[in-house]
């Protein structure tokens, strides 16, 4: 039976920015059909933790992480577009990463995996695109880490795509964001079961992963949302305050539920590599300044979306992106979304995000409403 | 030789909100002289981690945590005022807390210490005040946790003080702030050497304390300050990026330095108790709403200071405090300080804070500039 998830193996040595991989694999899924002109393809890069399963399909009917955005009559209309979503190189959902077996040793790479960069992820995505016989993309799309990867792709392959959509991303991480992620990484590394990366797959550093996820949730959402959702509500009276320094407030219970859901779903070493890759990326590495970096981008239609309450990639960074991309001739749109849900809004505040992508991908059809 | 640090022992049982302590001790320091009318005393409550050593004196010439604010010709002019700073009950700098020996068992209290509240800390402070023969305070002052404790004191003892100064505090913690502190506490509790609180004094959970401190620093400062101070500066070239997921960026080096400085200076169990006490406090517990709580406060001259970039006690909470305290007849001043240094500004941005306290404590002398 055909699987939704496809694998493209790169034969031979794949050059990374800080090393190389032998015969790596890039996992991806696709929706819709590539047309005869081969000009209706959209490439989607993901955030840190999702797989390539962005939406359900006949081959995999389970909901994807951007289910409401992808499908017939949805903003990314798969009756018109051929959408490809790649699992980032370095991740653990089919693509080669630190948890994969190194063919040279027969052991998992773990920390012998080369330092990963968004450039490596962008290149691996482009390899998949080319393997499908696509020379020209309609658009490259990404949110969060995926938005930075899309920008990186636009710099590395200036002629590969006419469209570019960057959601809640940035030209480079701010030091405060770096610091937040650095503490998350150190929390994982400080779990004694991490064993300097040498844990067995069934004995992952789950305490560290749980705590890193909790801190993550605090950077993905907003204080205002927490105030409206949880207030100072205490959990049920069956628990006495204070006996174990455990959960007293509803907001703590919410974090705990998210942490438990995360454990066992993501490899710790992969998390460390991907998290650091976001910190290392800097458009200014291309020519010495943001200006020179932006200048390399060839896309002619660009949409930048940010969220007013985003702590991780603040709205100022979206303005910086839009201003930097505006070269006078390029069509650049900036949307500052007034959502309570912070960085995660693109995953959960669909009523605000759907119309923006709908309009961008259906410019000739002002009546398109891309409803559910 | 006389010590700067004094100890007041409370003989017999001290009733706490959730238990009692036998013969507890409250450590404090004082500066200046109580006048004959006994009406020139100021009571200072501290944030979570400082001791009672707010400033140097002849008896202890080492710098205190609010050195520039206290002394002759400084905002809290000790040639006019008699300042008392108490080490919070539950802390570990002389006052009885979880690290102290329980006289009933001869062992440290550790987690048998009763659930601590700011009410307990405020009451212990008032015991010291009364032990010194002071019936009427000129002012109660506090910042951060100390500001909440000062508010709590003002509710519990409405007639005890005419003045009240609350700096970067709140009527109650927001759920986002609770969540941040909850994650810090869980980081400490997740250190295997915490041993459910039963670690030996020389084998403290230092990894957990280091990480909690790093996260703390991210809540005490501001993203803007980090941007201006550190940018994306990498540390020296002698280190290779990526070998250990250690320190690549200057901002990480800064956090590490603060974390190392903190380890060994504060007992982990005390930290847990004090941190949770901040979460539990709620002015609305007094009569059912913020309004009823504020109504109990008797102080007639109030100053509320907040910082625009404070993440932990946002400026909106300062406005809420000032509005709640304004009963039409009370003299309430609100200062929103435009400092980059976030919650910590009251400790480091002295040029902005000194004039505010100078003016408040020297209302009859418009020329007082309280310079260094």
Interface residues (C-beta under 8 A of the other chain):
Chain A: X18 X115 X172 X173 X174 X175 X176 X177 X178 X179 X180 X182 X183 X185 X186 X187 X189 X190 X191 X192 X207 X211 X214 X215 X218 X222 X223 X226 X227 X229 X230 X231 X232 X241 X242 X245 X248 X249 X250 X251 X252 X255 X272 X276 X279 X280 X282 X314
Chain B: X18 X115 X172 X173 X174 X175 X176 X177 X178 X179 X180 X182 X183 X185 X186 X187 X189 X190 X191 X192 X207 X211 X214 X215 X218 X222 X223 X226 X227 X229 X230 X231 X232 X241 X242 X245 X248 X249 X250 X251 X252 X255 X272 X276 X279 X280 X282 X314
